[in-house]
């Protein structure tokens, strides 16, 4: 799923099974990853180009746009 962040860039976020890691890419570069949990997003990795705050934003938008597991909204 493509997610446009507040920095104006569009990131590709991979699908993952419940409890699995969603990988975030900018072009062909992996910039981070997260796991969607019922109460929060667990950031699993980041690069200098994508800090925790940006990955939290991308994860929230991903869930808002229907990318989260069933029952998490």
C-alpha positions in Angstrom: 0.0 0.0 0.0 1.3 3.5 -0.8 1.2 6.0 2.1 1.9 9.7 1.6 3.6 11.2 4.7 3.7 14.8 5.9 7.2 15.2 4.5 5.6 15.0 1.0 7.2 11.6 0.1 5.2 8.5 -0.7 6.2 5.2 1.0 5.4 1.6 0.0 4.3 -0.4 3.0 4.2 -4.2 2.7 1.4 -6.4 3.9 2.0 -8.7 6.8 0.0 -11.2 8.8 -1.3 -10.2 12.2 1.7 -9.7 14.5 4.1 -9.6 11.5 6.4 -6.8 10.4 5.3 -4.3 7.8 8.4 -3.2 5.8 8.5 0.5 4.8 10.3 1.4 1.5 11.1 4.6 -0.2 11.8 3.5 -3.8 14.0 0.4 -3.5 15.4 1.4 -0.1 14.1 -0.1 3.1 13.7 2.8 5.6 12.0 1.0 8.4 9.5 -1.4 9.7 6.7 -1.7 12.2 4.3 -4.2 13.8 0.7 -3.2 14.4 -0.4 -4.0 18.0 -3.9 -3.4 19.5 -2.8 -0.4 21.6 0.3 0.9 19.7 2.6 0.5 16.8 5.9 -1.2 17.6 8.7 0.3 15.5 11.1 -2.5 14.6 13.8 -0.7 12.7 14.6 2.8 11.3 17.2 4.5 9.2 18.5 8.1 9.6 16.1 9.1 6.8 13.1 7.8 8.6 12.9 8.4 12.4 10.5 6.8 14.8 8.1 9.8 14.5 7.8 9.4 10.8 7.3 5.6 11.0 4.6 6.1 13.7 2.9 8.5 11.3 3.1 6.1 8.4 1.8 3.2 10.6 -1.1 5.3 11.7 -2.0 6.3 8.2 -1.6 2.7 7.1 -4.2 1.5 9.6 -6.5 4.5 8.9 -6.5 3.5 5.2 -7.5 -0.1 6.0 -4.1 -1.8 6.1 -4.3 -3.0 9.7 -5.5 -6.4 10.9 -9.2 -7.1 11.4 -10.3 -5.5 14.6 -7.7 -2.8 14.7 -8.8 0.6 13.6 
